[in-house]
Amino acid sequence: MGIFKIKGGKSLKGKITPQGSKNESLQILCASLLTSDKIRIKNIPEIGDVTCLIKIIKNLGVIVEKNGTGDYTFQSKDINIEYLKTKSFHKKYGNSIRGSIMIAGPILTRFKKVWIPIPGGDRIGRRRLDAHLNGLKSLGADIIHQNEGEYDEYFYLKTRKKILIGRYILMEEASITGTANIIMAATLAKGVTIIYNAACEPYIQQLCNFLNKIGAKITGIGTNLIKVIGVKQLKGGTHTILPDMVEIGSWIGLAAVTSSEIRIKNVNWSNLGIIPNIFKKMGIKIKKEENDIFIPAQKSYEIKKLLNNAILTISDAPWPGLTPDLLSILIVVATQAKGSVLIHQKMFESRLFFVDKLIEMGAQIILCDPHRATIIGLNHQSYLRGAILNSPDIRAGISLLIAALSAKGISIIKNVEQIDRGYENIDERLRKLGAKILRIK
C-alpha cells in the first residue's frame, strides 16, 4: 500500500497539461473489441483503471502494441472469450474496476455470449447494473444470474437468436456506461435501435463519433435520443482521447485553495460545459486564454449568492449538468472560501462520507444527511491542519490530497492506489508545480 507524505500550506506556480479522459478511454478501449481490424488510440492516460482494462483485453487475446506514451494500437482478431469464465478474470481484474462491465456489449454483439462479474470501482454506495442488463435484454439477450462458490457473483449473457435485434429502449436512468454498452451492442445488431433518455456526456459523444468513423451509423449525437442503425461489420481507425474534464476541475480547485497561479494547457473549452461557471460562482477567477485556462493567485474568493439572496446550492446532474465527480473537490474549495454553500450530491449515496476527515482537519462542515453538506468557508483566516488520512476512492482521494496541500503542517495519505486509478503520476506533476509531496512504498 502506497503513502503520500505532504507538507502543505505552500503556494504553487506553473503550467500543467491535463491527461486524457479516464472515462472516455475506458469506453473507446471496449469499443476496439467490435472489430478485428487495427484500432489506434492516442492520449490514453497511464492510470490504474486504464491499465487494468488493457490487461483484461490483452488476456482476451487482443494484440496490444505500444507506439509511445499514451499511444496504443489494438487488434481484436483472435478473441478467446472463454477467458471471461476464468477465476483470474473474475477475481483479479473483472471486479476491480467499474469499467469492466462495458466489455459486455461489444463481446455479446460480436460473439453472442459473455460472462461478466459484478464490477468493482469506487466505494460510493450502491450502483445499479439495471441500465446495462435491461438494455442488453431488450436487444435480445438472455441473462442468467450465477452465484457459485468459485466466484462470488456473475452474469452469463447469450443472444436469444443468432443476432441481437434493434428496438426502442427507454432508459430508466441516463447511465453513462449503460448508454455506452447499449450503443456498442446496437452497432452490430440487426435493424434500428433507438435509445431515449440516453446519456449525452462528451464521453458518449466521442464514442459515437469514433464508431461512426469506423463504419457505424449513429445519429442524435449530443442529445438524449440516439438512433443506431446496425451494420454487419466495422473497420479499423484512429482516435484521440479528449483532455479529462474532471482533472481540469481538480487543478482549478487546487489553485484556489492553495492561492496558486496555475495555467492549464489545451483544455478543449468546448467540452467543459458549465464547469468553469460553477467555479466562478465559488468566486474563483478563471481566464480563457486561447485554449488554456489561467487561474491567477487569489488570497480570497467569495461565494456568490443566488439572485434571491439565498445560499448558493450546487448539485450534480446528467450532462449538460455538473458531473458528480467534481462535487468532492468543490467541497474542499468551499472550505477556504468567503461565504457558505450547500452541496447536494444526488446520484451516489455514500460519496460525502469523506467530509469527516475534512472536519478533523478543521473545516467547518455540517453533514446534513448522506446527500447534502453545508460548508462555511474559512476565507484563509483559519487554515486546515495536517492529518493522517485514507483515500476511500478516486475523487475523495484527490480531494483529500488537495486539502492536505493547503493545510498547515504534515499530512499522511494512505491507500494512494485509489488516487492512482484516476490520476497519472500525480505526485511527480505536483512537484513540478512546487508541491512538497513524497511517495512512500
Secondary structure as the mmCIF struct_conf table of DSSP 4:
data_model
#
loop_
_struct_conf.conf_type_id
_struct_conf.id
_struct_conf.beg_label_comp_id
_struct_conf.beg_label_asym_id
_struct_conf.beg_label_seq_id
_struct_conf.end_label_comp_id
_struct_conf.end_label_asym_id
_struct_conf.end_label_seq_id
STRN STRN1 ILE A 3 LYS A 7
BEND BEND1 GLY A 9 GLY A 9
STRN STRN2 LYS A 13 ILE A 16
HELX_LH_PP_P HELX_LH_PP_P1 PRO A 18 GLN A 19
STRN STRN3 GLY A 20 GLY A 20
HELX_LH_PP_P HELX_LH_PP_P2 SER A 21 SER A 21
HELX_RH_AL_P HELX_RH_AL_P1 LYS A 22 ALA A 31
HELX_RH_3T_P HELX_RH_3T_P1 SER A 32 LEU A 34
BEND BEND2 SER A 36 ASP A 37
STRN STRN4 LYS A 38 LYS A 42
BEND BEND3 ASN A 43 ASN A 43
HELX_RH_AL_P HELX_RH_AL_P2 GLY A 48 ASN A 59
TURN_TY1_P TURN_TY1_P1 LEU A 60 GLY A 61
STRN STRN5 ILE A 63 GLY A 68
TURN_TY1_P TURN_TY1_P2 THR A 69 GLY A 70
STRN STRN6 ASP A 71 GLN A 75
BEND BEND4 ASP A 78 ASP A 78
HELX_RH_3T_P HELX_RH_3T_P2 ILE A 81 LYS A 85
BEND BEND5 THR A 86 THR A 86
HELX_RH_AL_P HELX_RH_AL_P3 LYS A 87 LYS A 87
HELX_RH_PI_P HELX_RH_PI_P1 SER A 88 GLY A 94
TURN_TY1_P TURN_TY1_P3 ASN A 95 SER A 96
HELX_RH_3T_P HELX_RH_3T_P3 ARG A 98 ILE A 103
HELX_RH_AL_P HELX_RH_AL_P4 ALA A 104 PHE A 111
BEND BEND6 LYS A 112 LYS A 112
STRN STRN7 LYS A 113 PRO A 117
HELX_LH_PP_P HELX_LH_PP_P3 ILE A 118 PRO A 119
BEND BEND7 ILE A 124 GLY A 125
HELX_RH_AL_P HELX_RH_AL_P5 ASP A 130 SER A 138
TURN_TY1_P TURN_TY1_P4 LEU A 139 GLY A 140
STRN STRN8 ALA A 141 GLN A 146
BEND BEND8 GLY A 149 ASP A 152
STRN STRN9 TYR A 154 THR A 159
BEND BEND9 ARG A 160 ILE A 163
STRN STRN10 ILE A 165 ILE A 165
STRN STRN11 TYR A 168 LEU A 170
BEND BEND10 GLU A 172 GLU A 173
HELX_RH_AL_P HELX_RH_AL_P6 ILE A 176 THR A 187
TURN_TY1_P TURN_TY1_P5 LEU A 188 LEU A 188
BEND BEND11 ALA A 189 ALA A 189
STRN STRN12 LYS A 190 LYS A 190
BEND BEND12 GLY A 191 GLY A 191
STRN STRN13 VAL A 192 TYR A 196
BEND BEND13 ASN A 197 ASN A 197
HELX_RH_AL_P HELX_RH_AL_P7 PRO A 202 LYS A 213
TURN_TY1_P TURN_TY1_P6 ILE A 214 GLY A 215
STRN STRN14 LYS A 217 THR A 219
TURN_TY1_P TURN_TY1_P7 ILE A 221 GLY A 222
BEND BEND14 THR A 223 ASN A 224
STRN STRN15 LEU A 225 ILE A 229
BEND BEND15 LYS A 232 LYS A 232
STRN STRN16 GLY A 237 THR A 240
HELX_LH_PP_P HELX_LH_PP_P4 ILE A 241 LEU A 242
STRN STRN17 PRO A 243 PRO A 243
HELX_RH_AL_P HELX_RH_AL_P8 MET A 245 VAL A 257
TURN_TY1_P TURN_TY1_P8 THR A 258 SER A 259
STRN STRN18 GLU A 261 ILE A 264
HELX_RH_3T_P HELX_RH_3T_P4 TRP A 269 ASN A 271
TURN_TY1_P TURN_TY1_P9 GLY A 273 ILE A 274
HELX_RH_AL_P HELX_RH_AL_P9 ILE A 275 LYS A 281
TURN_TY1_P TURN_TY1_P10 MET A 282 GLY A 283
STRN STRN19 LYS A 287 GLU A 289
TURN_TY1_P TURN_TY1_P11 GLU A 290 ASN A 291
STRN STRN20 ASP A 292 ILE A 295
BEND BEND16 LYS A 299 LYS A 299
STRN STRN21 GLU A 302 GLU A 302
HELX_LH_PP_P HELX_LH_PP_P5 ILE A 303 LEU A 306
TURN_TY1_P TURN_TY1_P12 LEU A 307 ASN A 308
BEND BEND17 ASN A 309 ASN A 309
HELX_LH_PP_P HELX_LH_PP_P6 ALA A 310 ILE A 311
STRN STRN22 LEU A 312 SER A 315
BEND BEND18 PRO A 318 PRO A 318
TURN_TY1_P TURN_TY1_P13 TRP A 319 PRO A 320
BEND BEND19 GLY A 321 GLY A 321
HELX_RH_3T_P HELX_RH_3T_P5 PRO A 324 LEU A 326
HELX_RH_AL_P HELX_RH_AL_P10 LEU A 327 THR A 335
TURN_TY1_P TURN_TY1_P14 GLN A 336 GLN A 336
BEND BEND20 ALA A 337 ALA A 337
STRN STRN23 LYS A 338 LYS A 338
BEND BEND21 GLY A 339 GLY A 339
STRN STRN24 SER A 340 HIS A 344
BEND BEND22 MET A 347 MET A 347
BEND BEND23 GLU A 349 SER A 350
TURN_TY1_P TURN_TY1_P15 ARG A 351 PHE A 354
HELX_RH_AL_P HELX_RH_AL_P11 VAL A 355 GLU A 360
TURN_TY1_P TURN_TY1_P16 MET A 361 GLY A 362
STRN STRN25 GLN A 364 ASP A 369
TURN_TY1_P TURN_TY1_P17 PRO A 370 HIS A 371
STRN STRN26 ARG A 372 ILE A 376
TURN_TY1_P TURN_TY1_P18 ASN A 379 GLN A 381
BEND BEND24 SER A 382 SER A 382
STRN STRN27 ARG A 385 ARG A 385
STRN STRN28 ILE A 388 ASN A 390
BEND BEND25 ASP A 393 ASP A 393
HELX_RH_AL_P HELX_RH_AL_P12 ILE A 394 SER A 406
BEND BEND26 ALA A 407 ALA A 407
STRN STRN29 LYS A 408 LYS A 408
BEND BEND27 GLY A 409 GLY A 409
STRN STRN30 ILE A 410 LYS A 414
TURN_TY1_P TURN_TY1_P19 VAL A 416 VAL A 416
HELX_RH_AL_P HELX_RH_AL_P13 GLU A 417 ASP A 420
TURN_TY1_P TURN_TY1_P20 ARG A 421 GLY A 422
BEND BEND28 TYR A 423 TYR A 423
TURN_TY1_P TURN_TY1_P21 GLU A 424 ASN A 425
HELX_RH_AL_P HELX_RH_AL_P14 ILE A 426 LYS A 432
TURN_TY1_P TURN_TY1_P22 LEU A 433 GLY A 434
STRN STRN31 LYS A 436 ILE A 440
#
